[in-house]
Amino acid sequence: MIKFFFFFYHGLEDEPVIREAFRQICAEKLFSDLYCDMDEYFSARIIKKEMLRTLEEEGSVFADLYKNPYPTEDQAYAKWNDIRRKYEEAQCAEREKRRKAAEADAELYKGDALMNKRAEDKRVKDKLMEDKLVSDNQWTYKRQPEVPQLKEIEAKAIVNWIYRIYPGKEARQEETCRIMETLSAVYGIPELAFEDTIIYVKSKVKINMITSFTQFCNKMLGIENKKRAFYYRGHSDSAFLLQPSVMRKESWISHERDMYNEIKIECPQEFSRCKSHLDFLVHMQHYGLPTRLLDVTKNPLVALYFACETNPGKSGEIIVFEVDREELKYPGSDTVSILASLPLFTSAEKDEIYRWASDRKLSQEDFNKKAVRLLHEIKLEKPAFRDELRKEDLTDVFFVLSEKKNPRIMKQDGAFIICGLFERKKNPINRYRLKRENKIQIFIVKSRAKKGIMRQLNKLSINKAGLFPEIEDVAEYIKNKFAED
């Protein structure tokens, strides 16, 4: 019998498409948050017909994986070879299409020196990104030169298809143990362990499973410390990365400046009362625009609500942050003003600022000479601002107490984290995660517990009407409340 994990045993690097799929689903989460939850794949919750429809709508060759019954182990290798051939043909056709388009652009702008310079700059930048080394402490992961262009749904489809080859949760758990060995070797992530449905870095993480409201409350009561401030955040899908919304898509972080300016142009009345860059960011965040702010709350029950509110078929997560009270910032802080000014810069300008700020050989004085444009922008908002920036602040994150300017912040007991410039795989937010016995405490809410927890929260008025006081949200809550009567 040909084992499908032929790929893993003989080197995942020989299967770039599968390697990239597992990078997106597992390795990126492990690099960022030190764990990844595979519950969705263990429990076979992905509906085959829905996945097929989505892949067909995307025009993906991987739709063929879902047109027939899941293969047995001895059939899988041949099936994958067929799909790989189609994918490679599609990639070749796409590259040829791009080549012809580039030639047409080059001919169109043949005499335009500026356009030629921009094209060359983009080529060089793409090459640097392709060869970039990403380091996290002792871990180093080098992206391969030819990285397949997989969409998120395609990565998910591939990983799910591999897991569905094995009938039953027990068989999938056995294969996951072998997957861990490969993940560790290929991506350079040491000391991986496996608990329940979670792969995690054993030396750095402690997994806490939450299966009831009472259990959660007992866990939270045991962590208080009067000398420290505690903040909480809930994710309804434990696969979410702990990062601000603008960093969740490459296109959003690349066009942060465009989004920031366009919403101000399109909705000037909405921002007429904003006086600072931070005011603008908070207001944009309120209406769902991706920003470099990350909402947190001082109320653990509010975080629990957000962990259970949606995605009933997926495990949720509550992130607990422990912060030295002296590190907390107020909205008028100069440091906050510096980071709140970053959205006014282009992607290339921010890359340059990050390069200067992370260069250990560059002195503080020389950094300030180079970052004069950033200093100028801050002084437009704060004329009395001293001509001096701490370059370390540009690559860090800070907890900021919120002004109670809107009912939602008041109801949710909200605050936020403002994020500077950093590699997503070297996430400084994780530095503030609750630690006990030198291990980050991860709190996972099992999907089967969500419904019961929501009922308990509702008894305490922790519900949509209480946390979202806008009339449309209250109306939605009332409508759903009486929907079953």
N, C-alpha and C positions, 0 to 999 in steps of 0.2 A: 504493500500500500504506500502510495506517495503522500507523505505528510505535507499539508499546505505550509507548515512552518519550515519547509525547505528554505524559504526565503530568509527566515531569521537565523536558522542554523548555519547557513552558508554565507551570511553577511547581508544585513539589511541594506548596506551601501550599494549592493548590486541591484536593488529594486528601488530606484529613486522616487517613483510615484508612491509606493507604500511608505517609504521613509518620510516623505513630505506629509502624507496623511497623518501618520503618527506624531510627527513634529507638531502639527497644528492641534491635534486632539489631546496629546499627552505631554510632549516635551516642553512646549511653550508654557503650559500651566505649571509644570514642575520647576522650570527655571524661574518663573515669576513668583509663584505662591507656595512652592515646595511640596505640593500634592496635586493629584488629579483624581476625580471621582468617575469611575467607569460604570456606575450603576445603570445608566441608560442602556448600555450595551450588554451587561450581564443579564438584565431583566428582560431583554428583547422588547423594549417598549416602542421602538421605532416601527411605525406601520408601513408595511411594504408598499401598498398601493399609493400612499401619500408620498413616500420617497420617490417612487417611480414617476409620479406626476410632476413633482418638483424638478427632478433631473431632466425630464423631457422638456419642461418649460424653459429650462436653462440651455437646452440644446447640448447636453453633456453626453459624451460617449459612454459614461458610466451608468447610464440608464439601462444598458444591456445587462448589467449585473442583476437587475430587479425584474426583468421580463419573464424569467423562468423560475422554477423552484430553487431555493438555496441549494448549492451543490453539496455532496458528501465530500469527505476529505480526499478521497482518491480522484474525484472529478475536478477539484478546485484548481489544481495547477494548470490543467489544459484550458479551463475557462479563463483564468487570469491571463494566460499568454495571448489568448484571442483579444481580450479587452486591451491589453498593453499595446498590441500591434495597432489597433484602431486609434488609440490615444496618441501614439507616436506619429501616425499618419496625419492626424488632426493638428498636432503641434507643428509638424513640418509645413503644412499648408498655411497655418497662421503666421509662421516665421517668414514664409515667402511673401505673404500678403503685406506684412509690415515692411519687408525689404523694398518691395515695389513702391509702397507709400512713401518711404524715406527717400527713395530715388526721385520720386515726383516732387517732393518738398524741396529737395536739394536743387533740382532744376528750376523750380519756381523762385527760389530765393538765392539764386546763383550769385547775383551781384550784391546781395545784402550782407555786409560784413557783420552787422549786429546779430542777424538771425543765425549766421554761421557760427558766431561765437557762442550763442545760446545753445545751439545744437551740440557743439563740442563740449561745453560745460556739462550738459545733461549726460552725454556719453561717458565722460570721466566720472561723474557722480555715480552713475549706474554701475560702473566697473568697481568703484570703491565699495559700494554697498554689497556687491556680489562677493567680493573677497574679504569682507570685514570679519574680524575676529570678535566674538562676543564673549566676554569673561565675567564670571561671577565667583568671587573668592578664588578657590582653587580649581573651579570648573572652567573649561574652555571648550567652546563649540564652534566649529568652522562650517559655515554654510557651503555646500558643494557648488562648484561653478555653474552647473546646469540644474537649477532648481525648477521642478515642474510648477506650472502655474495652475495650482488647484484652487478652486473656490471652496469656501468653508463647507458648503453643503456636499461637495464632492469628497472632501476629506472625511466628513462624517459618514457618507455612504460607504466608502471603502472600509473604514474601521468596523462599521456595523456588519457589513457583508462578511468580513473575516470572522467576526465573533459568531455569526449565525451559522457558519459551517459546523460549529460544534454544538451538538444537541444537549441542552440542559445547562443549568448554572454551574454545576460541579465541574463539568468538562471545560467550561469557559474559565473558571478559576484556575484550573490546572494550566491552561495555556497562558493565562496572564502571568503566572510565575515565570514562564519561559520568556514572555514578552519583556518582563522587567530586566532580565539579564541582557537582552538585546538593547533596550533603551539605555541601560547603564553604559554599555560598551560603545554604542554608536553616538550618543549625545553627551557622553562624559559626565553623567550624573551618578555619583556613587551612593552606596548604602541605601538602595531602594528596598522598601518593605511593602507588605500587602496586608490590609485589614478590612474585613467586610467586602466592600467593593472599591476600596481606595488604595491607590499606589502613592507612596509618600517617601520622603527622605527621613529615614529612621533616626539619624543622629540629631536632626534639627526640629522635628515635628512630633507632637502628641495629638492623636485623633480622639475627639470626644463626640460620641454619637448621641443625638437628642431624639428621643422617641415620645416625649410627653411634655406638656406645659409645666407640670410640677418639677420634672427633672431639670428643665431649663432654668427655672427660678432658683432651684437649689445650687446649680452650677454658678449662677451669677452672684448669689449671696456670698459665695465663698471667695470672691476675688477682690472685694472692696479694700481700699487702702486710702486713708485720709490724706496722705501726702501726695497722692497722685490723682490725676483726672482721668476718667474713663469715658470713652466714646464707643459707639456701636454702629454697625452697618449690616443690613440684611440683603442677601442675594437669593432670589427665588430659584436660581439654577446654580448649583455649586461649581459648574464649569466656568462661570464668569470670572474674568481676570480682575484682580484688584487694581484698577487703574481708572483715571478720569475718562469720561465718555469720549473726549476728542482724540484720545490715544487708541481707541478701540478699532479704528479703521485708518489705514495708511492715507486714504484720500482725505479724511477729515483733518488729520494733523498737518497734511500738506497744504490744505486750504483753510487753516484756522483763521488767518487774517481776512480772507475773503468772506467767510461766514460772519465773522465779527462785524465787519463793515456793512455787509449787505443787509443784515437785519436792522441795523440802525438807520439805513437809508429807506428801507421799505416800511418800517414802523416807527417813525420819528416820535409820534405822540406817546408811545409806550415807554420811551426812554427819556422823556422831557425832564423828569425829576432826578435823573442820575447825575451825580456830580463827580464821580471818580471812575477809573477803569474797573475797580472792584464792584462798584454799584452796577455797572453795565453787565459784568460777568454773572453776578448773582441773579439779575433780572433775566438774562438769557438762559441761565440754568433753570430758572423757574418755569420757563415756557418750552423747555425740552431741547434747546440748541446745544450741541456738543461743546463743552468748555473744559478748561483744565481745573475745574473745581470738582470735588468729590463730596457728596452729601454724607454727613454722619449725624448721629443723634446722641443726646445724653441719656435717653430712655431706652433701656434694653428691650422693653416690650414693643416699642415702635420698630426696632430692628427685627424682632421676631415676627412682627406682622408682615414686613416686607419680604422676609425669607419664606413665608408661607402663602402669601396673597395669590400668586400666580404659579404657573407651571406645576400643576398637581401631580404629574407623573415623574417629576424630577426632584432629587434631593436639594434642599436649600442650605445656605450657610449663614451663620452670624459671625461677623468679624468683630473682635473685641480689641480696642486700642487702649494702651496704657501710656499716658503722657505726663512728663514732669510739668507741674503747673507753671513753672518759670518759663517753659518753652512756648506756652500758649500766646498767640498773637491777637491783637485787637484790630478791627477794620482800618484804623488810622495808622497802623504800623508802616514804617518805611520799607521794611522787608516785604510786606504784603504788596505794597505799591509797586515794587520792582517786578515781582512775579506777575502781577496783574497787568503789567505793561507789555508782556511778551506777545500776546495775540496781535499786537499792532505791527509785528515784523513778519517778513516773508519767511518761508521755510528755509531758504538758503541763508538768510540773515541769522535765523535761530540756530542753524547748524554751525555757523561760524562762531556765534557767542558760546555755544556749548563746547566747541573745540578749544576756545581760549580758556573757558572756566574750568575745564577738566585737565588742562595742561599743567602738570605739577611743576614744570620748569619755568613757567611764566609767572613772574612776580605779581604781587597785588597791584603795584604801581603801574606796571606795563599793561596789566589787564584793563585798568581804568582808562588808560590812554587809548586802547583799542576799542573799548565799549562806549565811546563818546556819544554815539547815536542813541544808545539806551539811556545814558545819563540825561541827554537832552529831552527825551520823551518823558522821563519821570519829572524833570524840572518844569515841564509845561503844566503838569498837574500840581506839583509842589515846588513853587519857586524857591523856597528856603531849603530845599534838599541839598545836603552836603555832597560835593563832587567826589563821592567815594562809594564804591560797591564792593561788598565781600563776594569774591567770585564763588566761594563755596555755597552761598545762598542760591545761586542760579541753578545748581544741580540738586537741590534739596526739596523737601516738602514741609509745610507748616500747617498746624491746626489753628483755625481762626474762629473766634467766637462771633456769632451772627448778631447783627442788629435786628431787632424784632420789627422789621419794616413791612412784613406781610403776614396774614393770618396763618398761612401754611407753616412757616418757620416757627411761629409761636405754638401751634398745635402739636407739631412734631418734635418740639424741643431741639431744634436743629442747630447745627454748626457745620463747618466744612473744612476740607483739606484743600489747600491751594498747592498746585504742583509746578515745579520748575521744569528744567530740561534734563532728561535722563533717558538712558536706554531702557526699554521696557523689560528687558531681562535682568536689569540691575535696579530693581524697583525699591526706592528708599522708603516707601510707605510701609513695607514689611518690617522695617526697623521698629515700628511702634506697635506691632501686634503683641497681644498679651503673651508673656513668657512666664513659665513656671519650671523650675529645675532646669533652666537654660534651654527649654524647648518651647517653640511657638505652639500655642494652644489653638487647634482648629475645631470649630463647633459645627457639626453637620446635622441638619434636620432631615430625618428620613422622610421620603415622600408619603409613606403611608400614615405618618403622624400629622401631616399638615392640616387636614380637615378638622380633626379634634382640637388642635391648638387654636385654629381660627375661631371655633365655637367658644373656647375659654376666653380668648382675647375680646370677643364681642361682648361678653358679660361685663368686661371692664371698660367698655366704650372705646376700645382700641379697634376701630373699624374705619371704613372709607369715609363715612360721614364725619367722624371725629377728627381724622387726620388730614382730610382734604375739604376744607370748609367752603370752597366755591360751590355755587348752587348746582352746577351741572353734576358734580361729584356726589353731593347730598341726594339729588334726585335719582342718580343711578343706584345708590345704596338702598334708598327706600323702595324703588322699583323691584330690585332683586330680593329684598326682604319679604315682599308679599307675592313673589312670583309663584310660589308653590301652593298658596292658599286657594 
